[in-house]
Structures are given as structure tokens and as C-alpha cells.
Amino acid sequence: MKKVIITGGSGFIGSNLVDYLIKKKYFVINIDKLTYSSNRYKNKIRNKKNYKLVKLDIVNKSKLIKIIKKSNPIAIFNLAAETHVDRSIDGPKNFIHTNIYGTFNLLESLRFLKKKNINPKLIHISTDEVYGDIKKNKRSNEDHKYEPSSPYSASKASADHLVKSYIRTYKINAVISNCCNNYGPYQFPEKLIPKMLSNIFTNKILPIYARGKNSREWIYVQDHCEALFTLYLKGKSGHSYNVGTGVNLSNINLVKKILKICKLKKIKIGKNVKIKYVKDRPGHDFRYALDSKKILKELKWRPKIKFNEGLNNTIEWYLNNKSFLNQISRKQYEFRLGLKG
């Protein structure tokens, strides 16, 4: 059974990628330090025959080297990251620690192990936010300049540059993916879609930044997992690949769509469930939009799940898995962050 390592495999995308690769008959080693947003719900029910969880912060280079050396994986998917923009505004330190210093230690580990003839392919997962605010009717391709706006996106941009430098200088076998907003099962409810659903289920207001006109591109997490698997199989070392769908929605239209689907599903909408516009976050980018022609043309990957289908699946999953939300203290996500700028 081929072995792969996923750093951050207890996060939202990581949890879904672990399941995806297990179904593909890979032995998955999940290296995760298990932070507030980690998916402990899923770890309890996984088959231990082809899955192993290692609690570890990837800044611990000596232990990281030991694990990689012992397992000798064919690929490492680097998803270990702090991801919530609002938290990065209130406290950037954790983002620098994990997203930059953690990636540096992973690269240093691979540089050391390459001399020992252990040279797994690194798939480094980044974000569309590194490109910054994209003008209307424009899309950022892989050659678009980096213009990060938040401590989160700046930390991810820094990590991308580190990976590129190690590819060029030390000949590390690596590719970078820059993906748009993910949605689907197991997403921590500080993010827009699960937070709206959690508030609908508990009869609370639906807070939307500014007037909700900020535009985001969306991809169902299963499609993203397939794209990452494609990058492992066919991505060219030293290359970056945008992973997107071309589907953009304003935040307000997305929330209205969620409410409409909930009503169609006969989900009770309480009297307190109303859209409320709240103060915008500092430095908030208005629009992200990717040009994903490269992965479409060169690697023949394309998304399969239409947005309405994916959103319907997502709402159905949270409706049928309320225990996932119930195990998370609302104190972890109920109160507004990102106002200290």
C-alpha cells in the first residue's frame, strides 16, 4: 500500500483529502497539531488499517524528519495552516508560526532527506488570496503578481515564495496549488457557509460584512481533492496551478441562496434568522477570481460538482450531522473577530 503524508489532515480540506486518498487505497499518515478547528469528530471513526494520526506541529523539524524518513512516502500534501482571515487580523503570530515557519521546516526536512535518497513529491496547498483584490471582469492566472492584503494571505504568499526558492535552489520536487474558496462537509463554523447554517439551526442573526457585495469564487471540496490528486499524479515540478471553477457569487447572494434552499428543505427558519449587515473587516479584498485554464488544458482536470448541487449537498450534510456542530463550543466561533485593525 503506497504511503502519503498529509500535514494538517485534521483540517477541513485535509479531512476530506484523507478520506479521498483512503478510498484510493493509499495509506495516509496525518500529521496535525490538533488546534481549535481540527476535526476530532472524524478521527474517531476511521479505519486504522490504512490511516495513522500523528499529533505534531510541523515546526518540530527533528520529529518531522523522523516521521518522513520512517514512512518514506511517495507524496506529501502540505495543508498545515492557520486559515481564518479575521483571526489573522486579531493575532498574526500563529499565522507566521505555522504558515511560514512551518513550511520552512518542512522544506528543510525535505532538503535534508533528499541527500538520503528520500524525495517525495510535495504538493503545497495555497490560496487565491495571495493575488489580492481582482478587478471586475479580470481573473488572476499563475503569472499574476502577488498582492496579499491580510496577515493570512501574506503568510501564505511568503510560504509560496519559500517553496519556489527551494525548488529552484535545492531541486525539491514540488508543485503549488492556489485554490479558491472551498465548501462542503466538516468545515469549521467560523467560515461563511457553515456559520450561516449553524445560526439558522439555532435561530440567530446572519451577520454579513458591509453590504455583502464582496465576490468569491467557490469550489466543492471533493473537486478540490480530485485536483490535488491530479497534481500529485501529473503536476510538473516547479509549476503553480490555479484550482477554480469560474463560479463567483457575492456574499449576500450566497446567503440568500442558502436561505432559499433551507426553506425548500422545510428547515425551520426562526424569527431571529435575519440578515444583518455588520462592520467590514480592515483591508477586506472586494473580489477574488482565478483563471484556471492551465490545469484544465495541461492536466485535463475539471470540476464535476455544479455549485447548486454542491451547496445542496453541503446543507443536507450539516442537517444530517448536527452532532458535528454540537461538539464545537459556540464560543469558538460565535463572537466577531477581525476588528482590531
C-alpha positions as CSV (number, residue, x, y, z in Angstrom):
1,M,0.0,0.0,0.0
2,K,1.5,3.3,-1.1
3,K,2.0,5.8,1.7
4,V,1.3,9.5,1.6
5,I,1.6,12.2,4.3
6,I,-0.9,14.9,4.8
7,T,0.1,17.8,7.1
8,G,-3.0,19.4,8.5
9,G,-5.0,16.4,7.7
10,S,-7.5,17.1,10.5
11,G,-8.5,20.5,9.0
12,F,-11.4,20.9,6.7
13,I,-9.8,20.2,3.3
14,G,-7.3,17.9,5.0
15,S,-10.1,15.7,6.5
16,N,-11.8,15.4,3.1
17,L,-8.5,14.6,1.4
18,V,-7.6,11.9,3.9
19,D,-10.9,10.2,3.1
20,Y,-10.4,10.6,-0.6
21,L,-6.9,9.0,-0.6
22,I,-8.0,6.2,1.8
23,K,-10.7,5.3,-0.8
24,K,-7.9,5.3,-3.4
25,K,-6.2,2.6,-1.4
26,Y,-3.4,4.8,-0.1
27,F,-2.0,4.5,3.5
28,V,-2.5,8.0,4.9
29,I,-0.3,9.5,7.7
30,N,-2.0,12.6,9.1
31,I,0.4,15.0,10.8
32,D,-1.6,17.6,12.7
33,K,-1.0,19.6,15.9
34,L,-4.8,19.5,16.5
35,T,-5.8,23.1,17.0
36,Y,-9.2,24.6,17.9
37,S,-10.6,23.9,14.4
38,S,-9.3,20.4,14.0
39,N,-11.8,17.6,13.1
40,R,-11.7,15.2,16.0
41,Y,-15.1,14.0,15.0
42,K,-13.8,12.2,12.0
43,N,-10.7,10.7,13.6
44,K,-12.8,8.5,15.9
45,I,-14.4,6.5,13.1
46,R,-11.6,6.0,10.6
47,N,-10.3,2.5,9.8
48,K,-6.9,2.3,11.5
49,K,-5.6,-0.3,9.0
50,N,-4.7,2.4,6.4
51,Y,-4.7,5.6,8.5
52,K,-2.4,6.9,11.2
53,L,-2.7,10.2,13.1
54,V,0.5,11.8,14.4
55,K,0.0,14.7,16.7
56,L,2.8,17.1,15.8
57,D,3.5,20.7,15.0
58,I,5.4,20.8,11.7
59,V,7.8,23.4,13.2
60,N,9.3,20.4,15.0
61,K,11.9,19.6,12.3
62,S,13.7,16.7,14.1
63,K,10.5,14.8,14.7
64,L,9.2,15.7,11.2
65,I,12.3,14.3,9.6
66,K,12.0,11.0,11.6
67,I,8.4,10.5,10.5
68,I,9.1,11.2,6.9
69,K,12.2,9.0,6.9
70,K,10.4,6.1,8.6
71,S,7.3,6.2,6.4
72,N,9.2,7.1,3.1
73,P,6.0,8.5,1.5
74,I,5.6,8.9,-2.3
75,A,3.9,12.3,-1.7
76,I,3.4,15.0,1.0
77,F,0.3,17.2,0.8
78,N,1.1,20.4,2.9
79,L,-2.2,21.6,4.2
80,A,-0.9,22.6,7.7
81,A,-2.0,26.2,8.0
82,E,-3.9,28.8,10.0
83,T,-6.6,29.9,7.6
84,H,-9.2,32.3,9.1
85,V,-8.5,35.9,7.9
86,D,-10.3,37.5,10.8
87,R,-8.1,35.6,13.3
88,S,-5.0,36.7,11.4
89,I,-6.1,40.4,11.9
90,D,-6.5,40.0,15.6
91,G,-3.4,37.8,16.1
92,P,-0.9,37.4,13.2
93,K,1.7,35.5,15.3
94,N,0.2,32.0,14.9
95,F,-0.1,32.5,11.1
96,I,3.6,33.4,10.9
97,H,4.5,30.4,13.1
98,T,2.6,27.8,11.1
99,N,2.2,29.1,7.6
100,I,5.7,30.5,7.2
101,Y,8.0,28.8,9.7
102,G,6.2,25.5,9.5
103,T,6.6,25.4,5.7
104,F,10.2,26.4,6.1
105,N,10.8,23.4,8.4
106,L,9.0,21.1,6.1
107,L,11.2,22.3,3.2
108,E,14.4,22.0,5.3
109,S,13.3,18.4,6.2
110,L,12.9,17.6,2.5
111,R,16.2,19.2,1.7
112,F,18.0,17.0,4.3
113,L,16.2,13.8,3.3
114,K,16.9,14.4,-0.4
115,K,20.6,13.7,0.4
116,K,19.4,10.3,1.9
117,N,17.6,9.5,-1.4
118,I,14.2,10.1,0.2
119,N,12.5,12.6,-2.2
120,P,8.7,12.6,-2.0
121,K,6.7,14.9,-4.2
122,L,5.4,17.9,-2.3
123,I,2.0,19.4,-3.2
124,H,1.9,22.7,-1.4
125,I,-1.7,24.0,-1.0
126,S,-2.1,27.7,-1.1
127,T,-4.9,30.2,-1.8
128,D,-6.3,32.6,-4.3
129,E,-5.9,35.4,-1.7
130,V,-2.2,35.7,-2.4
131,Y,-3.2,37.6,-5.6
132,G,-5.1,40.2,-3.8
133,D,-8.1,42.2,-5.0
134,I,-9.0,41.3,-8.6
135,K,-10.8,43.9,-10.7
136,K,-14.2,43.2,-12.2
137,N,-14.1,41.1,-15.4
138,K,-10.5,40.1,-14.7
139,R,-9.1,36.8,-13.5
140,S,-5.7,36.1,-12.0
141,N,-3.6,33.5,-13.8
142,E,-0.4,31.8,-12.4
143,D,1.7,34.8,-13.6
144,H,-0.3,37.4,-11.8
145,K,1.7,39.3,-9.3
146,Y,1.2,38.6,-5.6
147,E,-0.5,41.4,-3.7
148,P,-1.7,39.9,-0.3
149,S,-3.8,42.2,1.8
150,S,-4.2,40.4,5.2
151,P,-1.6,38.8,7.5
152,Y,-3.2,35.4,6.5
153,S,-2.7,35.9,2.8
154,A,0.8,37.5,3.3
155,S,1.8,34.4,5.3
156,K,0.6,32.1,2.5
157,A,2.3,34.2,-0.1
158,S,5.5,34.0,1.9
159,A,5.2,30.2,2.1
160,D,4.7,30.0,-1.7
161,H,7.9,32.0,-2.3
162,L,9.8,29.8,0.0
163,V,8.6,26.7,-1.9
164,K,9.6,28.2,-5.2
165,S,13.0,29.1,-3.9
166,Y,13.6,25.6,-2.6
167,I,12.5,24.2,-6.0
168,R,15.0,26.3,-7.8
169,T,17.9,26.3,-5.4
170,Y,17.7,22.8,-3.9
171,K,15.8,21.0,-6.7
172,I,13.0,20.0,-4.3
173,N,10.3,18.1,-6.2
174,A,7.2,20.3,-5.6
175,V,4.2,21.9,-7.1
176,I,2.0,24.7,-5.7
177,S,-1.8,24.9,-6.0
178,N,-3.7,28.2,-5.5
179,C,-7.3,27.3,-4.9
180,C,-10.5,29.4,-4.5
181,N,-13.0,29.2,-1.6
182,N,-13.8,25.6,-0.6
183,Y,-17.1,24.5,0.9
184,G,-18.6,21.1,1.9
185,P,-18.7,18.7,4.9
186,Y,-16.6,19.1,8.0
187,Q,-15.9,22.8,7.7
188,F,-15.4,24.6,11.0
189,P,-18.3,27.1,11.5
190,E,-16.2,30.2,11.7
191,K,-16.3,30.2,7.8
192,L,-19.3,31.7,6.0
193,I,-21.4,28.8,4.8
194,P,-21.3,26.6,8.0
195,K,-21.7,29.7,10.2
196,M,-24.8,30.7,8.4
197,L,-26.2,27.2,8.7
198,S,-25.3,27.0,12.4
199,N,-27.1,30.3,13.0
200,I,-30.1,29.2,11.0
201,F,-30.3,25.9,13.0
202,T,-30.1,27.9,16.3
203,N,-32.4,30.8,15.4
204,K,-29.7,33.5,15.4
205,I,-29.0,36.5,13.1
206,L,-26.9,36.1,9.9
207,P,-24.1,38.7,10.0
208,I,-22.8,39.9,6.7
209,Y,-19.8,42.2,6.3
210,A,-20.5,45.7,4.8
211,R,-23.4,45.3,2.2
212,G,-22.4,41.7,1.3
213,K,-21.2,42.7,-2.2
214,N,-17.8,41.1,-1.9
215,S,-17.3,38.4,-4.5
216,R,-15.8,35.0,-4.0
217,E,-15.2,32.0,-6.3
218,W,-16.4,28.7,-4.9
219,I,-15.4,25.0,-5.3
220,Y,-16.8,21.9,-3.7
221,V,-14.2,20.3,-1.5
222,Q,-14.4,16.9,-3.3
223,D,-13.5,18.6,-6.6
224,H,-10.5,20.2,-4.9
225,C,-9.4,16.8,-3.5
226,E,-9.5,15.4,-7.1
227,A,-7.5,18.4,-8.3
228,L,-4.8,17.8,-5.6
229,F,-4.7,14.1,-6.6
230,T,-4.2,15.2,-10.2
231,L,-1.4,17.5,-9.2
232,Y,0.3,14.6,-7.4
233,L,0.0,12.3,-10.5
234,K,0.7,14.8,-13.3
235,G,1.7,18.2,-11.9
236,K,5.1,19.4,-13.2
237,S,7.7,20.1,-10.5
238,G,8.3,23.8,-10.2
239,H,4.9,24.8,-11.5
240,S,2.0,26.5,-9.9
241,Y,-1.6,25.7,-10.8
242,N,-4.7,27.7,-10.1
243,V,-7.7,25.5,-9.0
244,G,-11.0,27.1,-9.5
245,T,-14.5,26.8,-11.1
246,G,-15.1,30.2,-12.6
247,V,-18.2,30.5,-10.4
248,N,-18.3,33.7,-8.5
249,L,-21.1,34.9,-6.1
250,S,-21.5,37.9,-3.9
251,N,-21.7,37.0,-0.2
252,I,-25.2,38.4,0.1
253,N,-26.5,36.4,-2.9
254,L,-24.9,33.3,-1.4
255,V,-26.6,33.7,1.9
256,K,-29.9,34.3,0.2
257,K,-29.4,31.1,-1.8
258,I,-28.7,29.2,1.5
259,L,-31.9,30.6,3.0
260,K,-33.9,29.6,-0.1
261,I,-32.6,26.0,-0.1
262,C,-33.3,25.7,3.7
263,K,-36.9,26.8,3.1
264,L,-37.3,24.3,0.3
265,K,-36.0,21.6,2.7
266,K,-38.6,22.6,5.2
267,I,-35.9,23.7,7.7
268,K,-37.5,25.8,10.4
269,I,-36.5,29.5,10.0
270,G,-36.9,31.2,13.3
271,K,-37.9,34.8,13.8
272,N,-34.4,35.8,14.7
273,V,-32.9,34.5,11.5
274,K,-32.4,37.7,9.6
275,I,-29.6,39.1,7.5
276,K,-27.7,41.8,9.5
277,Y,-25.0,44.0,7.9
278,V,-22.0,44.4,10.2
279,K,-18.8,46.5,10.1
280,D,-16.4,45.3,7.4
281,R,-13.1,43.8,8.3
282,P,-10.0,46.0,7.8
283,G,-8.3,45.6,4.5
284,H,-11.1,43.4,3.1
285,D,-10.5,42.5,-0.6
286,F,-13.6,43.0,-2.7
287,R,-13.1,40.2,-5.3
288,Y,-11.1,37.1,-5.9
289,A,-11.3,35.3,-9.2
290,L,-9.0,32.7,-10.7
291,D,-8.0,31.9,-14.3
292,S,-7.7,28.1,-14.1
293,K,-7.1,27.3,-17.8
294,K,-3.6,25.8,-17.1
295,I,-4.8,22.9,-15.0
296,L,-7.8,22.4,-17.3
297,K,-5.7,22.3,-20.5
298,E,-2.4,20.7,-19.4
299,L,-3.6,18.2,-16.8
300,K,-7.2,17.7,-18.0
301,W,-8.8,18.3,-14.6
302,R,-12.1,20.0,-14.4
303,P,-14.6,20.4,-11.6
304,K,-17.6,18.0,-11.6
305,I,-19.9,19.3,-9.0
306,K,-22.1,22.3,-10.0
307,F,-22.4,24.9,-7.4
308,N,-26.2,24.5,-6.6
309,E,-25.7,20.7,-6.3
310,G,-22.7,21.1,-4.0
311,L,-24.4,23.7,-1.9
312,N,-27.5,21.4,-1.6
313,N,-25.2,18.5,-0.6
314,T,-23.5,20.7,2.0
315,I,-26.7,21.9,3.6
316,E,-28.0,18.3,3.6
317,W,-24.8,17.1,5.3
318,Y,-24.9,19.7,8.1
319,L,-28.6,19.0,8.6
320,N,-27.9,15.2,9.0
321,N,-24.7,15.7,11.0
322,K,-25.7,18.3,13.6
323,S,-23.6,16.4,16.1
324,F,-20.5,17.8,14.3
325,L,-21.7,21.3,15.1
326,N,-22.9,20.4,18.6
327,Q,-19.5,19.1,19.6
328,I,-18.0,22.6,18.9
329,S,-18.3,25.2,21.6
330,R,-20.1,28.3,20.1
331,K,-17.5,30.4,22.0
332,Q,-15.0,29.3,19.4
333,Y,-16.8,31.0,16.5
334,E,-19.9,33.0,17.7
335,F,-18.2,36.2,18.6
336,R,-16.9,38.6,15.9
337,L,-13.2,38.7,15.2
338,G,-11.0,40.8,13.0
339,L,-11.9,44.3,14.4
340,K,-8.5,45.2,15.8
341,G,-7.1,46.6,12.6
